[in-house]
Amino acid sequence: MSISTVTHINLRGEARAALELYQSVFGGELTAVTYADAHAVQDPAEADQVMWGQVVSADGFHVMAYDVPSSMPWEPGQNAYFVSVRGASAEEITERWERLAVGSTVIVPLAPAGWAPLYGMLRDRFGVVWVLDVAAAYDGA
């Protein structure tokens, strides 16, 4: 078993451009899933924005980014990032979720999601937003 932490940058309408910049700087593979790709469109004007994106390079660089939908509050510098913890198994993520959830505010309960076997989001008592999930390959469909 292994877990990793990844910086997850939150933007509004600029996630793809940011990921393209990071790929040009660090190399690696860019993956971007739009709200339309995930069948999660709330505002048609945001259908092509990034719901989930990342750049991963062979030398270990890894950054994630998404476009905060207009239905959620967002200001630069507030909710500017998440700490993303990915695990290979439901057991290891559930165990860490249960410990981290003590004294935290659950934003999205840990449960299966359309893009991951388990996904959850919470804000700890220090104001840090954590996203925990079980890694799953994206097939581009």
Buried (B, 14 or more C-beta within 10 A) or exposed (E): EEBEEBEBBBBBBBBBEBBBEBBEEBBBEBBBBBBBBEEBBEEEEBBBBBBBBBBBBEEEBBBBBBBBBBEEEBEEEEBBBBBBBBBEBBEBBBEBBEEBBEEBEEEEEBEEBEBBBBBBBBBBEEEEBBBBBBBEEEEEE
